[in-house]
């Protein structure tokens, strides 16, 4: 935390900011509260603000009065109740800092709250500092990597429970319950499970869906999933393909083989000093095989969904970002290889760490094809 505070103070100096107002929303606690947690160690479940002034203790305003005691127990900050409307408490505190003329805003502040702050502090300059602030969080400390490794182990336990339960007759919702229970028993928390099950003979799903159903697994099904379990404010992430009492069909075998090759070709291309453009080029084998992707191929991870967000050369949603990888960045590599007719798709991938010698996985779960009912 001391190193982190020095970095944020330096950031304010570099950006000519006299103060920061950092917002964490209740929309998705671990991702939307990541900036607040980064500065204070508090992972809230409702709206919260941090007022940061270089060289002074951060002030954490917690909106829910009954959440204040827990915040005071865990946060490294001056914790206060935000009152009826926390943005007014922030404005009042800023009014007591006459030197805070240029204020950086970090996080998805609602339009109404930003307008209220601006009207209360009409003589101050408010600037959006979110993107620049996020860059502070791309390179993880050794302590963060250790916590993420713990989260990855919890995620692996959840995956093992899910695979063991993936037998005919089990519903998608029951798989979710198995994974969530295993995460909790491992000392973590369930974060999310996206999952689709579909007959390989007549598939109708290409990507894991966000809302699981009461569909019962049948022999010959393929399950594609994205699973993330958490420890503290960080979570692991694994993406896998599971079969139910069946071998892969020819179509799925080809998809899985290309996805596995793509994962390792992309992983092998990443090292400190490598550009995002070089990594995108490494993913071109998917396009060359006459296949495509739906999900992003690579994204930063660890306390939220972070840059860079990369796809294959033929599927980019815009220019390849001007981005260079550095040591101790953490990423998810996740080839979701899909047929061009958008009928069948697979998932292979997981959370990795960039080291001086390339990337290493934070997970121990095998990448090979998994079969439901097996102990892994």
Secondary structure, 3 states (H helix, E strand, C coil): CHHHHHHHHHHHHHCCCCEEEEEECCCCHHHHCHHHHHHHCCCCCCCEEEEECCCCCCEEEECCHHHHHHHHHHCCCEEEECCCCHHHHHHHHHHCCCCCCEEEEECCCCHHHHHHHHHHCCCCEEEECHHHHHHHCCECCHHHHHHHHHHHHHHHHHHHHHHHHCCCCCEHHHHHHHHHHHHHHCCCEEEEEEEEEEEHHHCCECCCCCCCCCCECCCCEEEEEEEEEEECCEECCEEEEEECCCCCCHHHHHHHHHHHHHHHHHHHHCCCCCEHHHHHHHCHHHHHCCCEECCCCEEEECCCEEEEEECCCCCCCCCCCCCECCCCEEEEEEECEECCCCCEECCEEEEEEEECCEEEECCCCCCCCEECCCCC
